[in-house]
Amino acid sequence: MGKRLAVSLALAVVLLAPPLAAQDDMTYEPFSPDQLDNLLAPIALYPDPLLAQVLLAATFPD
């Protein structure tokens, strides 16, 4: 249970920490529709039940 407590505390610190100040030289540039298609198209090749299991499994640290 000690490992789970450490993970919970680390997550709480990350979530409750103040956000970092934005740097002036960095600007947000959203992806274009073509870039999004290139990034997300391979995911659409998997069947929905398999993708649901993979996404669910990705949320568990163990």
LUMSE-243245 format. One record per residue (C-alpha): residue number from 1; chain; x, z, y. Coordinates in nm, 2 decimals, m for minus. Layout:
% LUMSE-243245
+-----+-------+--------+--------+--------+
:   n : chain :      X :      Z :      Y :
+-----+-------+--------+--------+--------+
: NUM :     A :      X :      Z :      Y :
...
+-----+-------+--------+--------+--------+
***
This chain:
% LUMSE-243245
+-----+-------+--------+--------+--------+
:   n : chain :      X :      Z :      Y :
+-----+-------+--------+--------+--------+
:   1 :     A :   0.00 :   0.00 :   0.00 :
:   2 :     A :   0.30 :   0.04 :   0.23 :
:   3 :     A :   0.36 :  m0.33 :   0.25 :
:   4 :     A :   0.00 :  m0.40 :   0.34 :
:   5 :     A :   0.02 :  m0.14 :   0.61 :
:   6 :     A :   0.33 :  m0.29 :   0.75 :
:   7 :     A :   0.17 :  m0.64 :   0.76 :
:   8 :     A :  m0.14 :  m0.50 :   0.93 :
:   9 :     A :   0.07 :  m0.32 :   1.19 :
:  10 :     A :   0.28 :  m0.64 :   1.25 :
:  11 :     A :  m0.04 :  m0.84 :   1.29 :
:  12 :     A :  m0.18 :  m0.59 :   1.53 :
:  13 :     A :   0.14 :  m0.60 :   1.74 :
:  14 :     A :   0.12 :  m0.98 :   1.76 :
:  15 :     A :  m0.24 :  m0.98 :   1.85 :
:  16 :     A :  m0.23 :  m0.71 :   2.11 :
:  17 :     A :   0.10 :  m0.81 :   2.27 :
:  18 :     A :   0.07 :  m0.95 :   2.62 :
:  19 :     A :   0.10 :  m1.33 :   2.64 :
:  20 :     A :   0.43 :  m1.47 :   2.75 :
:  21 :     A :   0.44 :  m1.61 :   3.10 :
:  22 :     A :   0.42 :  m1.99 :   3.11 :
:  23 :     A :   0.73 :  m2.17 :   3.22 :
:  24 :     A :   0.69 :  m2.41 :   3.52 :
:  25 :     A :   0.88 :  m2.69 :   3.36 :
:  26 :     A :   0.65 :  m2.71 :   3.05 :
:  27 :     A :   0.32 :  m2.89 :   3.08 :
:  28 :     A :   0.04 :  m2.92 :   2.82 :
:  29 :     A :  m0.01 :  m3.27 :   2.70 :
:  30 :     A :  m0.29 :  m3.31 :   2.44 :
:  31 :     A :  m0.25 :  m3.54 :   2.15 :
:  32 :     A :  m0.40 :  m3.89 :   2.18 :
:  33 :     A :  m0.67 :  m4.00 :   1.94 :
:  34 :     A :  m0.42 :  m4.22 :   1.76 :
:  35 :     A :  m0.18 :  m3.93 :   1.72 :
:  36 :     A :  m0.46 :  m3.71 :   1.58 :
:  37 :     A :  m0.55 :  m3.98 :   1.34 :
:  38 :     A :  m0.20 :  m4.00 :   1.21 :
:  39 :     A :  m0.17 :  m3.62 :   1.18 :
:  40 :     A :  m0.50 :  m3.56 :   1.01 :
:  41 :     A :  m0.57 :  m3.87 :   0.80 :
:  42 :     A :  m0.37 :  m3.75 :   0.50 :
:  43 :     A :  m0.58 :  m3.44 :   0.48 :
:  44 :     A :  m0.90 :  m3.65 :   0.44 :
:  45 :     A :  m0.76 :  m3.79 :   0.12 :
:  46 :     A :  m0.82 :  m3.46 :  m0.07 :
:  47 :     A :  m1.16 :  m3.37 :  m0.21 :
:  48 :     A :  m1.35 :  m3.11 :  m0.02 :
:  49 :     A :  m1.35 :  m2.84 :  m0.30 :
:  50 :     A :  m0.97 :  m2.87 :  m0.33 :
:  51 :     A :  m0.92 :  m2.85 :   0.04 :
:  52 :     A :  m1.15 :  m2.55 :   0.07 :
:  53 :     A :  m0.94 :  m2.36 :  m0.19 :
:  54 :     A :  m0.61 :  m2.46 :  m0.03 :
:  55 :     A :  m0.72 :  m2.35 :   0.31 :
:  56 :     A :  m0.86 :  m2.02 :   0.18 :
:  57 :     A :  m0.54 :  m1.96 :  m0.02 :
:  58 :     A :  m0.33 :  m2.02 :   0.29 :
:  59 :     A :  m0.49 :  m1.72 :   0.47 :
:  60 :     A :  m0.36 :  m1.47 :   0.20 :
:  61 :     A :   0.00 :  m1.35 :   0.24 :
:  62 :     A :   0.05 :  m1.28 :  m0.13 :
+-----+-------+--------+--------+--------+
***
